[in-house]
Amino acid sequence: MKIFKKTATILALGVIMLVVVSCKEYLDREPESIVSEEIAFKDFTNFQGYTEELYNCIPDFTNRYWTNSWNWGEDEIQTTANTFHFVVKVDNGDFWGWQREFDGWGAGFMDNNGANTNDDRFTKGLYPLAWYGIRKVNVGLANIDLLKNATDEERNLIKGQLLFFRGWFHFMLIQYFGGLPYIDTVIPADQVFNAPRLKYQEAADKVAKDLREAADLLPINWDNTTVGRRTLGKNELRINKIMALGYLGKNYLWAASPLMNFESKGVKAYDVEYSKKAAAAFAELLNLTESGQAPHKLIPFERYYTNFYTFGQQWLIPGGTEAIFRGPYWGAHSSTYGTAKQYTPSIIEGDNIVFSPTANYVAYYGMANGLPIPNTSQADPVSGYDPQYPWRNRDPRFYNDIVFDGQKIVQGTMPANLESNRYTNLFTGGSFRDERSGSRTGYLLYKFTPRTSNRFDQGYAYGQNLNIKLPYMRLADIYLMYAEAITAGYNSANAKDPSFSKSAVDAINVIRDRAGVGHVAAQFIGDPVEFMKEVRRERAVELSFEGHRFNDLRRWLLLIEQPYTLKTAAEFDRAAPLNTALDPKLNRVVNYRERVILQRQFTQKHYWLPLKRADVNIYPQFSQNPGW
């Protein structure tokens, strides 16, 4: 049978977008354009060429549009100049907004008009590409026996990649929509498909099976394989054992989480056994990295920014040794046209769409001694926090990620009439505070851009080679998920997986040591409930604004609960005119308080995104999520 003679069944939500090749189209083909299955899958080169397309099914959520929205928790708020980004729709309770039918600008990475696997970042949509990818994987696995002219290593590489992608695509879907049918065979075009939606944990078990087998088949590092030596030094993005183990653990931890456990078993708490399985997968991964068998390691704090952006390195893809899973990057210099400018107020940039960190979220960044801040408007003698000096002695990651009042933001020359904006005026009524085109919260986010990203310093100019791209998964996340899984599975901060040397609290302290933050205080270690709060706070800080918070709040069953429905601004006055010779951390303020600027009106239905109406009408067993 000829490959193009086959009806191409593409799983579109719910499972089935059918792309049927008509007889006329088939008959119009030139004979030499028809490739038989025997030829397409006969050797590694051909089969790998088939498999490579799956990498182009990974959306670049950082650069999907001109400006980009990927933080939908209580962590970030957008200016009021425009309303098309999904974060605004989430704030309004409109979760239909992830769908292209309700996204007239086509700005979101969750959906797009069709499954496009070209090299255009604007055409990528997770939803259609996941279903397309699942179909493509199943066709590949159905033809794996045709790979005759290949070594065992080559067969394992092909099968391992295919299994990883099938598991990954399903995982990415179920984390947003809940349990779905798990498609692991090629569905004939003439077959009636009516597979029911699985419970979340049932689907997660199937994801785990694929990822476990993928981890067993794949190498730690392609550079150390015979095949990989053909592309030596260019294999960083290829699917490997570490990626498979990372998502195996994440899949189990998500299945263990209260939301997913409630959907599956009606229990609003962590599932102990799934938590232990997650911990075991993370332990297996960390044993490989800490022993040096895998090349992954935490990036030193002085180069922490290279997790997210690079400059002056010929548009080198960020991530370095810490990145575990990233997709391809399409178009050097692309992040300049939007992402590099979306955190800078228009008063020194020009773009009205600005994403600012909320004051309530900034409060998660505790003190340098490792202690949390109970209330930002009140002095705390235990932690040392003082609302008159709210930026003094904070967690070093605060200074890396957040720009506050009085900091020098423009380094180069400025027109005399704008010189007053060289330093951030983020106090109440300051020039950087503008709901339409500045900071709505009294803070700015610079975790993903250099401070020179403004129209005067031109830190994003072509010659700077600025490249912004966030990873889907990095090593720090593994330590934090390990700590959460151990705490949930063994009910102790001092517990550890039997195969790994570190306890849950040890894992947290590894991350804090990198940043120079004090260890978890003793008062949190003895009580598992209090320790879990610190685990979650550490996750909020270390992984801040990287696209994790929305799903974390959902899976913890906190999304619709106060204070997580509130977004606040910091209101304060300068105690004296700004003294630019003084370290801005030491500037005294008065009347520091948080003002609620948005309260989200959520109900139980907001824990899951709605499926497309067209898809839930395909067949009765593919039901819509409750409330939608």
C-alpha positions as CSV (number, residue, x, y, z in Angstrom):
1,M,0.0,0.0,0.0
2,K,1.3,3.5,-0.8
3,I,1.7,6.0,2.1
4,F,-0.2,8.8,0.3
5,K,-2.9,6.4,-0.7
6,K,-3.7,6.0,2.9
7,T,-6.4,8.2,4.4
8,A,-4.7,10.5,6.8
9,T,-6.7,10.6,9.9
10,I,-5.6,13.5,12.1
11,L,-6.9,13.5,15.7
12,A,-8.5,16.7,16.2
13,L,-9.8,17.2,19.5
14,G,-11.7,14.6,20.6
15,V,-10.0,12.7,18.2
16,I,-10.8,13.1,14.7
17,M,-10.0,15.6,12.1
18,L,-10.1,13.7,8.9
19,V,-8.0,14.8,6.1
20,V,-9.1,12.6,3.2
21,V,-7.0,12.5,0.1
22,S,-9.5,12.6,-2.8
23,C,-9.2,10.2,-5.7
24,K,-8.7,13.1,-8.0
25,E,-5.8,14.5,-5.9
26,Y,-4.3,11.0,-5.7
27,L,-4.6,10.4,-9.4
28,D,-3.1,13.9,-10.1
29,R,0.1,12.9,-8.3
30,E,3.3,12.3,-10.3
31,P,4.2,8.6,-9.9
32,E,7.7,9.5,-8.6
33,S,6.1,11.5,-5.7
34,I,4.4,8.4,-4.2
35,V,6.6,6.8,-1.6
36,S,5.8,3.3,-0.4
37,E,5.8,2.4,3.3
38,E,8.6,0.0,2.6
39,I,10.8,2.8,1.4
40,A,9.7,5.5,3.9
41,F,10.5,3.3,6.9
42,K,13.2,1.0,5.6
43,D,16.2,2.6,7.3
44,F,17.2,5.0,10.1
45,T,17.7,8.0,7.8
46,N,14.3,7.7,6.2
47,F,12.5,6.9,9.5
48,Q,14.2,9.6,11.4
49,G,13.2,12.1,8.7
50,Y,9.6,11.0,9.3
51,T,10.1,11.4,13.1
52,E,11.7,14.8,12.9
53,E,8.4,16.5,12.0
54,L,7.2,15.8,15.5
55,Y,9.7,18.3,16.9
56,N,7.9,21.0,14.9
57,C,4.7,20.1,16.8
58,I,6.2,21.8,20.0
59,P,4.9,25.4,20.2
60,D,7.3,28.1,21.2
61,F,5.0,29.6,23.8
62,T,7.6,32.4,24.5
63,N,7.5,33.7,21.0
64,R,4.2,32.4,19.5
65,Y,2.9,35.9,18.7
66,W,4.3,39.5,18.8
67,T,3.6,39.9,22.5
68,N,2.9,36.7,24.4
69,S,0.8,35.6,27.3
70,W,1.6,32.4,29.2
71,N,1.1,33.3,32.9
72,W,-2.5,32.9,33.8
73,G,-2.4,32.5,37.6
74,E,-2.5,35.3,40.1
75,D,1.1,36.1,39.2
76,E,0.8,38.6,36.4
77,I,-1.5,41.3,35.0
78,Q,-1.6,43.0,31.7
79,T,-2.2,46.7,30.9
80,T,-5.7,47.7,29.9
81,A,-4.6,48.9,26.4
82,N,-5.8,45.7,24.8
83,T,-7.9,42.6,25.8
84,F,-7.0,39.9,23.3
85,H,-4.5,38.0,25.3
86,F,-5.7,34.9,27.1
87,V,-4.6,36.2,30.6
88,V,-7.2,39.0,30.2
89,K,-9.9,36.4,29.3
90,V,-8.9,34.2,32.2
91,D,-9.1,37.2,34.5
92,N,-12.7,37.6,33.3
93,G,-13.5,34.0,33.8
94,D,-13.7,33.4,30.0
95,F,-11.9,30.2,29.5
96,W,-13.3,29.7,26.1
97,G,-10.6,32.2,25.1
98,W,-8.0,29.6,24.6
99,Q,-9.7,28.5,21.4
100,R,-9.0,30.2,18.1
101,E,-12.8,30.6,17.5
102,F,-12.7,33.1,20.4
103,D,-9.2,34.5,19.7
104,G,-9.6,36.8,16.8
105,W,-6.0,37.9,16.9
106,G,-4.7,34.4,16.9
107,A,-2.3,35.4,19.7
108,G,-2.3,32.2,21.9
109,F,-0.1,29.2,21.7
110,M,-2.9,26.8,22.8
111,D,-4.7,26.7,19.4
112,N,-4.4,27.6,15.8
113,N,-6.1,27.0,12.5
114,G,-4.9,23.6,11.7
115,A,-1.8,21.5,12.5
116,N,1.1,23.4,10.9
117,T,4.5,21.8,11.1
118,N,6.4,24.4,9.1
119,D,9.1,26.7,10.5
120,D,6.8,29.6,11.2
121,R,6.3,30.3,15.0
122,F,3.0,32.1,14.3
123,T,1.3,29.0,13.0
124,K,1.8,26.7,16.0
125,G,-1.1,25.6,18.2
126,L,-0.7,23.0,20.9
127,Y,-4.2,21.5,20.6
128,P,-4.2,20.7,16.8
129,L,-0.5,19.8,16.8
130,A,-0.9,17.4,19.7
131,W,-3.6,15.4,17.9
132,Y,-1.7,15.5,14.7
133,G,1.4,14.3,16.5
134,I,-0.4,11.4,18.1
135,R,-1.7,10.2,14.8
136,K,1.8,10.5,13.3
137,V,3.3,8.6,16.2
138,N,0.8,5.8,15.8
139,V,1.5,5.5,12.1
140,G,5.2,5.3,12.8
141,L,4.8,2.6,15.5
142,A,2.5,0.6,13.3
143,N,5.3,0.5,10.7
144,I,8.3,-0.1,13.1
145,D,8.7,-3.6,11.9
146,L,9.6,-2.2,8.4
147,L,12.7,-0.7,9.9
148,K,14.9,-3.7,8.8
149,N,18.0,-2.0,7.6
150,A,19.0,-0.6,11.0
151,T,21.0,-1.4,14.1
152,D,19.4,-2.1,17.5
153,E,20.5,1.4,18.6
154,E,18.8,3.0,15.6
155,R,15.6,1.0,16.2
156,N,15.6,2.0,19.9
157,L,16.1,5.7,19.1
158,I,13.2,5.7,16.7
159,K,10.8,3.9,18.9
160,G,11.9,5.8,22.0
161,Q,11.2,9.2,20.4
162,L,7.8,8.0,19.1
163,L,6.8,6.7,22.5
164,F,7.9,9.9,24.2
165,F,6.0,12.1,21.9
166,R,2.8,10.0,22.3
167,G,3.1,10.3,26.0
168,W,4.0,14.0,26.0
169,F,1.2,15.0,23.7
170,H,-1.4,13.2,25.7
171,F,0.0,14.6,29.0
172,M,-0.1,18.2,27.6
173,L,-3.8,17.7,26.7
174,I,-5.0,16.0,29.9
175,Q,-3.4,18.5,32.2
176,Y,-5.7,21.2,30.8
177,F,-8.8,19.2,29.9
178,G,-8.9,16.2,32.2
179,G,-9.1,12.6,31.2
180,L,-9.4,11.9,27.4
181,P,-9.4,8.9,25.2
182,Y,-5.8,7.6,24.9
183,I,-5.2,7.0,21.2
184,D,-2.5,4.4,20.8
185,T,-3.5,2.8,17.5
186,V,-4.1,4.0,14.0
187,I,-7.8,4.6,13.6
188,P,-9.0,3.5,10.2
189,A,-11.1,6.2,8.4
190,D,-14.0,3.7,7.9
191,Q,-14.2,2.7,11.6
192,V,-16.7,4.2,14.0
193,F,-14.8,5.8,16.8
194,N,-16.6,6.1,20.1
195,A,-14.0,5.6,22.8
196,P,-15.1,7.2,26.1
197,R,-13.2,9.7,28.0
198,L,-10.9,8.1,30.6
199,K,-10.5,9.3,34.2
200,Y,-7.5,11.4,34.6
201,Q,-5.5,8.7,36.4
202,E,-6.4,6.1,33.8
203,A,-5.1,8.3,31.1
204,A,-2.0,9.1,33.2
205,D,-1.3,5.4,33.6
206,K,-1.1,5.1,29.8
207,V,1.1,8.2,29.5
208,A,3.4,6.6,32.1
209,K,3.6,3.3,30.2
210,D,4.8,5.1,27.1
211,L,7.2,7.4,28.9
212,R,8.7,4.5,30.9
213,E,9.4,2.5,27.8
214,A,10.8,5.6,26.1
215,A,13.2,6.2,29.0
216,D,14.3,2.6,28.8
217,L,15.0,2.8,25.1
218,L,16.6,6.3,24.8
219,P,20.2,7.3,25.6
220,I,21.1,9.9,28.2
221,N,23.1,11.9,25.6
222,W,22.8,11.4,21.9
223,D,26.4,12.6,21.5
224,N,27.5,9.3,23.1
225,T,25.8,7.2,20.5
226,T,27.0,6.0,17.1
227,V,24.1,7.8,15.4
228,G,24.5,10.9,17.5
229,R,28.2,11.3,16.5
230,R,27.0,12.2,13.0
231,T,25.5,15.4,14.4
232,L,28.0,15.8,17.4
233,G,27.3,18.9,19.4
234,K,23.9,19.5,17.8
235,N,21.8,17.0,19.7
236,E,20.7,19.1,22.7
237,L,17.0,19.2,21.6
238,R,16.7,15.5,20.7
239,I,14.5,13.4,22.9
240,N,16.5,11.5,25.5
241,K,16.2,9.5,28.7
242,I,16.3,12.6,31.0
243,M,13.4,14.2,29.2
244,A,11.4,10.9,29.4
245,L,12.1,10.5,33.1
246,G,11.3,14.1,33.8
247,Y,7.9,13.9,32.2
248,L,7.3,10.4,33.7
249,G,7.7,12.0,37.2
250,K,5.7,15.1,36.3
251,N,2.9,12.9,34.9
252,Y,2.7,10.9,38.1
253,L,2.9,14.0,40.3
254,W,0.0,15.6,38.3
255,A,-2.0,12.4,38.6
256,A,-1.3,12.4,42.4
257,S,-2.4,16.0,42.8
258,P,-5.7,16.9,44.6
259,L,-7.6,18.1,41.5
260,M,-6.7,15.0,39.4
261,N,-7.3,12.7,42.4
262,F,-10.7,14.3,42.9
263,E,-11.6,13.9,39.3
264,S,-10.5,10.3,39.3
265,K,-11.5,9.1,42.8
266,G,-13.4,11.8,44.5
267,V,-10.7,12.5,47.0
268,K,-9.5,16.1,47.4
269,A,-6.0,15.2,48.6
270,Y,-2.8,13.8,47.2
271,D,-2.7,10.2,46.1
272,V,0.1,8.6,48.1
273,E,1.0,5.9,45.6
274,Y,1.1,8.2,42.6
275,S,3.2,10.6,44.7
276,K,5.7,7.8,45.5
277,K,5.9,6.8,41.8
278,A,6.6,10.4,40.9
279,A,9.4,10.6,43.5
280,A,10.9,7.4,42.2
281,A,11.1,8.8,38.7
282,F,12.6,12.0,39.8
283,A,15.1,10.2,42.0
284,E,16.2,8.1,39.0
285,L,16.8,11.2,37.0
286,L,18.6,13.1,39.8
287,N,20.9,10.1,40.4
288,L,22.0,10.4,36.8
289,T,22.6,14.1,36.9
290,E,24.3,14.2,40.3
291,S,26.6,11.3,39.5
292,G,27.7,13.0,36.3
293,Q,26.3,10.3,34.0
294,A,24.0,13.0,32.5
295,P,25.4,16.4,31.5
296,H,22.6,18.4,33.2
297,K,23.5,20.7,36.1
298,L,22.2,23.9,37.7
299,I,23.5,27.0,36.1
300,P,25.5,29.2,38.5
301,F,23.5,32.1,39.8
302,E,25.7,34.7,38.2
303,R,24.6,33.2,34.8
304,Y,21.1,32.4,36.0
305,Y,19.6,34.6,33.2
306,T,20.9,32.2,30.6
307,N,18.1,29.8,31.5
308,F,15.9,32.3,29.7
309,Y,17.8,34.5,27.4
310,T,21.2,34.9,25.8
311,F,22.8,37.9,24.1
312,G,26.0,38.4,22.1
313,Q,26.2,34.7,21.3
314,Q,24.9,34.5,17.8
315,W,21.3,33.9,19.1
316,L,22.3,30.8,21.0
317,I,19.2,29.1,22.3
318,P,19.0,29.7,26.1
319,G,18.9,26.9,28.6
320,G,22.4,25.7,28.9
321,T,23.1,22.7,31.1
322,E,19.9,23.3,33.1
323,A,17.4,22.9,30.3
324,I,15.8,19.5,30.1
325,F,13.0,20.0,27.5
326,R,12.8,22.7,24.8
327,G,11.3,22.8,21.3
328,P,13.0,24.2,18.2
329,Y,13.5,27.9,17.7
330,W,12.2,29.4,14.5
331,G,13.8,32.7,13.4
332,A,16.8,34.3,15.1
333,H,16.0,37.8,16.4
334,S,12.2,36.9,16.6
335,S,11.9,37.7,20.3
336,T,13.0,41.3,19.7
337,Y,9.6,41.9,18.0
338,G,7.4,41.8,21.0
339,T,8.7,39.5,23.9
340,A,11.7,41.7,24.5
341,K,9.5,44.8,24.9
342,Q,6.4,43.5,26.7
343,Y,7.8,44.1,30.2
344,T,8.9,47.7,29.7
345,P,6.5,50.7,30.2
346,S,5.8,52.6,27.1
347,I,7.4,55.7,28.6
348,I,10.8,54.3,27.9
349,E,9.7,51.8,25.2
350,G,6.7,52.4,23.1
351,D,4.5,49.3,23.4
352,N,1.2,49.7,25.3
353,I,1.0,46.0,26.2
354,V,2.9,45.5,29.3
355,F,2.9,42.5,31.6
356,S,3.6,43.3,35.2
357,P,4.1,41.1,38.3
358,T,1.4,41.4,40.8
359,A,2.3,42.7,44.3
360,N,0.6,39.7,45.9
361,Y,2.9,37.4,43.9
362,V,6.1,39.5,44.5
363,A,5.4,38.9,48.2
364,Y,6.3,35.2,47.8
365,Y,9.9,36.3,47.4
366,G,10.8,36.2,51.0
367,M,13.9,37.3,52.9
368,A,17.5,36.5,52.2
369,N,17.5,34.4,55.4
370,G,14.9,32.1,53.8
371,L,12.0,33.2,55.8
372,P,8.6,34.1,54.3
373,I,6.9,37.5,54.7
374,P,3.6,37.1,56.5
375,N,2.1,40.5,55.5
376,T,3.9,43.1,53.4
377,S,2.2,46.0,55.1
378,Q,3.4,45.0,58.6
379,A,6.8,44.7,60.2
380,D,7.8,41.1,61.0
381,P,10.5,40.8,63.7
382,V,11.0,37.0,62.9
383,S,11.9,37.4,59.3
384,G,13.3,40.9,59.6
385,Y,10.9,42.4,57.0
386,D,10.2,46.1,57.4
387,P,7.4,47.8,55.2
388,Q,9.4,51.0,55.4
389,Y,12.2,49.3,53.6
390,P,10.3,46.6,51.6
391,W,13.2,45.8,49.3
392,R,15.9,45.4,51.8
393,N,17.5,42.0,52.5
394,R,15.2,40.1,50.2
395,D,15.8,36.8,48.5
396,P,18.5,37.4,45.8
397,R,16.1,36.1,43.2
398,F,13.9,39.1,43.9
399,Y,16.7,41.4,42.7
400,N,17.3,39.2,39.7
401,D,13.6,39.0,38.6
402,I,11.9,42.2,39.9
403,V,12.5,45.9,39.2
404,F,11.2,48.1,42.0
405,D,11.0,51.9,42.7
406,G,14.1,54.0,42.3
407,Q,16.3,51.6,40.2
408,K,18.3,52.9,37.3
409,I,16.6,51.4,34.2
410,V,18.3,53.4,31.4
411,Q,22.0,53.4,31.2
412,G,22.8,55.4,28.1
413,T,21.9,58.9,26.9
414,M,18.4,60.3,27.1
415,P,16.8,63.5,25.9
416,A,16.8,66.1,28.7
417,N,13.1,66.2,28.9
418,L,13.0,62.5,29.7
419,E,15.9,62.4,32.1
420,S,13.5,62.1,35.0
421,N,12.6,58.6,33.8
422,R,16.1,57.2,33.9
423,Y,15.2,55.8,37.4
424,T,12.0,53.9,37.9
425,N,9.1,56.0,39.3
426,L,7.0,53.2,40.6
427,F,5.6,54.9,43.7
428,T,1.9,55.7,43.7
429,G,1.3,58.4,41.1
430,G,4.8,57.9,39.5
431,S,5.4,58.2,35.8
432,F,5.9,54.5,35.4
433,R,2.5,53.8,36.9
434,D,0.0,53.8,34.1
435,E,-2.9,51.3,33.8
436,R,-2.9,51.5,30.0
437,S,0.8,51.4,29.2
438,G,2.9,51.0,32.3
439,S,3.0,49.1,35.5
440,R,-0.4,48.5,37.1
441,T,1.2,47.0,40.2
442,G,4.3,49.1,41.3
443,Y,6.7,46.4,40.0
444,L,8.2,45.4,36.7
445,L,9.4,42.0,35.5
446,Y,12.9,41.6,34.1
447,K,13.5,37.9,34.6
448,F,13.5,37.3,30.9
449,T,15.0,40.5,29.5
450,P,18.1,42.5,30.2
451,R,17.7,45.8,31.9
452,T,18.8,47.4,28.6
453,S,15.6,46.4,26.8
454,N,14.4,49.9,26.2
455,R,14.5,52.3,23.3
456,F,17.4,54.3,24.6
457,D,19.8,51.4,25.4
458,Q,18.6,49.2,22.6
459,G,19.5,46.0,24.3
460,Y,17.4,44.1,21.8
461,A,19.0,45.6,18.7
462,Y,20.1,43.2,16.0
463,G,23.7,43.5,16.9
464,Q,23.0,42.4,20.5
465,N,21.8,38.9,19.4
466,L,19.2,38.8,22.1
467,N,17.3,35.5,22.1
468,I,14.5,34.9,24.6
469,K,13.1,31.4,24.9
470,L,11.9,29.6,28.0
471,P,12.2,25.9,28.5
472,Y,9.2,23.6,29.1
473,M,11.2,21.9,31.8
474,R,14.5,22.5,33.6
475,L,16.5,20.8,36.3
476,A,15.5,23.1,39.1
477,D,11.9,22.1,38.5
478,I,12.9,18.4,39.0
479,Y,14.3,19.1,42.4
480,L,11.1,21.0,43.4
481,M,8.7,18.4,42.1
482,Y,10.8,15.7,43.9
483,A,10.4,17.6,47.1
484,E,6.6,17.9,46.6
485,A,6.2,14.3,45.6
486,I,8.2,13.1,48.7
487,T,6.3,15.3,51.0
488,A,2.9,14.1,49.6
489,G,4.0,10.5,49.5
490,Y,5.9,10.0,52.7
491,N,4.4,12.9,54.8
492,S,7.8,14.1,56.0
493,A,10.2,16.8,55.0
494,N,13.1,14.5,56.0
495,A,11.9,11.5,54.0
496,K,13.6,10.5,50.8
497,D,13.1,8.0,47.9
498,P,14.9,4.7,48.8
499,S,17.1,5.1,45.7
500,F,18.3,8.7,46.3
501,S,20.4,10.3,48.9
502,K,18.5,13.6,49.3
503,S,15.3,14.3,51.3
504,A,12.6,16.7,50.4
505,V,14.1,19.5,52.4
506,D,17.5,18.7,51.0
507,A,16.1,19.2,47.5
508,I,14.7,22.6,48.4
509,N,17.9,23.7,49.9
510,V,19.9,22.7,46.8
511,I,17.8,25.3,44.9
512,R,18.2,27.9,47.6
513,D,22.0,27.3,47.9
514,R,22.4,28.2,44.2
515,A,20.7,31.6,44.8
516,G,22.4,32.2,48.2
517,V,19.1,32.0,50.1
518,G,18.8,30.7,53.7
519,H,17.7,27.1,54.2
520,V,14.2,26.1,55.1
521,A,13.8,27.1,58.8
522,A,13.4,24.5,61.5
523,Q,9.8,25.6,62.3
524,F,8.6,24.4,58.9
525,I,10.4,21.1,58.8
526,G,8.7,19.2,61.6
527,D,5.1,19.8,60.3
528,P,4.4,18.3,56.9
529,V,1.5,20.8,56.3
530,E,3.7,23.8,57.0
531,F,6.6,22.3,55.0
532,M,4.4,21.8,52.0
533,K,3.6,25.5,52.1
534,E,7.3,26.2,51.9
535,V,7.6,23.8,49.0
536,R,4.9,25.6,47.2
537,R,6.3,29.0,48.0
538,E,9.8,27.9,46.7
539,R,8.1,26.7,43.5
540,A,6.4,30.0,43.2
541,V,9.7,31.9,43.5
542,E,12.1,29.7,41.6
543,L,9.7,29.0,38.7
544,S,8.1,32.4,38.7
545,F,6.5,33.6,35.5
546,E,7.7,30.5,33.6
547,G,4.1,29.4,32.9
548,H,3.7,27.0,35.8
549,R,1.5,28.9,38.3
550,F,-1.9,28.5,36.6
551,N,-1.6,24.7,36.4
552,D,-0.1,24.5,39.9
553,L,-3.1,26.4,41.4
554,R,-5.5,24.3,39.5
555,R,-4.0,20.9,40.5
556,W,-3.7,22.1,44.2
557,L,-7.4,23.0,44.1
558,L,-6.6,26.6,45.0
559,L,-7.4,28.5,41.8
560,I,-10.9,29.5,42.9
561,E,-10.0,30.2,46.5
562,Q,-9.0,33.5,48.1
563,P,-6.4,34.9,48.2
564,Y,-5.5,33.2,44.9
565,T,-8.3,35.0,43.1
566,L,-6.9,38.4,43.9
567,K,-4.4,40.5,42.0
568,T,-3.0,43.5,43.9
569,A,-0.9,46.6,43.4
570,A,1.7,48.0,45.8
571,E,0.8,51.5,46.9
572,F,3.4,53.6,48.7
573,D,5.0,57.0,48.8
574,R,8.6,58.0,48.9
575,A,9.7,59.2,52.3
576,A,12.0,61.7,50.7
577,P,13.0,62.7,47.1
578,L,14.9,60.0,45.3
579,N,18.6,60.0,46.2
580,T,20.2,58.3,43.2
581,A,23.5,58.0,45.0
582,L,21.9,55.6,47.5
583,D,21.4,51.9,46.9
584,P,17.7,51.8,46.0
585,K,17.2,48.8,48.3
586,L,17.8,51.3,51.2
587,N,15.2,53.8,50.0
588,R,12.6,54.4,52.7
589,V,9.0,54.5,51.8
590,V,5.8,55.2,53.8
591,N,2.2,54.0,53.7
592,Y,3.2,50.7,52.0
593,R,0.1,48.6,51.4
594,E,-1.5,46.3,48.8
595,R,-4.6,47.4,46.9
596,V,-6.8,44.9,45.2
597,I,-7.0,45.8,41.5
598,L,-8.8,42.6,40.3
599,Q,-10.8,39.8,41.9
600,R,-11.4,36.8,39.7
601,Q,-14.9,35.4,39.8
602,F,-14.3,31.7,39.5
603,T,-16.4,28.6,40.2
604,Q,-15.7,24.9,40.1
605,K,-16.0,24.8,36.3
606,H,-12.9,26.9,36.0
607,Y,-10.6,24.0,37.1
608,W,-10.7,22.6,33.6
609,L,-10.7,24.3,30.2
610,P,-13.7,23.8,28.0
611,L,-13.3,21.5,25.1
612,K,-14.3,22.7,21.6
613,R,-18.1,22.5,20.9
614,A,-17.4,21.0,17.5
615,D,-15.4,18.2,19.1
616,V,-17.8,17.3,21.9
617,N,-20.5,17.0,19.2
618,I,-18.5,14.3,17.3
619,Y,-19.9,11.5,19.4
620,P,-21.8,11.3,22.7
621,Q,-19.1,9.6,24.7
622,F,-16.7,12.6,24.2
623,S,-18.4,14.8,26.7
624,Q,-17.9,18.4,27.6
625,N,-16.2,19.4,30.9
626,P,-18.7,20.2,33.7
627,G,-20.2,23.7,33.7
628,W,-19.2,24.5,30.1
